[in-house]
């Protein structure tokens, strides 16, 4: 294009009433106050863009592109000057690109873009789509920031402060006032001493029972069904081999003691280890600790399986399948000691899981390995002399055989040692408490 052609074009544009150099310059400027409002409409960008486009050459694509780039540069300057976050800045840039695309399509289609009240046909729908995507990004960023804040507070053992809305802040103020009135009605001496461990443990015990009753009723049913299934399996294996008595013990009662005791042990290990690291919401209450959460789970399952023992033994004896114990006290004592071993293992597993979260996935494998050598299916006296020492390294094998010795009059284990079993339990509990002491800072309230 020659200079003469440019001059002719300029003169023709001057004759056009829609064009005046510098016309509407005040309308060119972006309004920072309205530009970054939460509910700003696309008109905050469309109107300045149209005013600038009308006041400058716009008869060619290159001329319009120069206008678009100028508005883009002004928008970037306003973003830098206002210091808006990157998410809102990205939304504003995307909105401008959508407006430019739709406006350019209408110009090329010959639409009257400078008519009063003009707006591209698809602009509202496109802007709503952009706004929805922007809102999702904002919410995702808030969730990430909240998660990072909780993680930081948990790792550094500091209080987590959450910004509340005006309505929530009012509710919190009312709640604090009512709590203050409740505390003023208490005996000051009790406030200083704090809530006793026994009362807290009882309250936790009742709470967990209600949770089981409300959400896991099938677990209570399985507490009876599970031992019966394993009892039937073990008994069937012996009966199919033509064995009805094992060292003077009838197969049905022998299997009942092994199956029910080990299922109790397994449930205590799994439940207490999970409760140690998962009941973080309860730690907000005064006197509640992760160790107490684990102990409550162990207490629940020891109580449940003592009832299961009484039901199965009574029902089995009434049907002529199960013999009664020679010493109820000795039998129940060893059941409780096996439960103590289970809670020690559970606390130890839970403490390790606070450092290595994958560890609890290995717990079932460890439990199955222990089950094979813990005198659940057979006692050490049934093994060859060369294999007995290997089995007797496991203290739970001693506990199971001592339990059967206390139950059956005809059987007294020659391999099991009371001293070894109790000493191993003490060392296991000491190790669990030491690990719990080290892991306690890693378990913080939610």
PyMOL commands that set and color helices and strands:
alter all, ss='L'
color gray80, all
select helices_A, chain A and resi 3-15+25-28+32-35+43-55+61-82+86-108+123-156+166-184+188-193+197-215+217-240+251-278+280-284+290-318+328-355+359-372+380-382+385-391+395-407+418-442
alter helices_A, ss='H'
color red, helices_A
select strands_A, chain A and resi 245-246+249-250
alter strands_A, ss='S'
color yellow, strands_A
deselect
rebuild
show_as cartoon
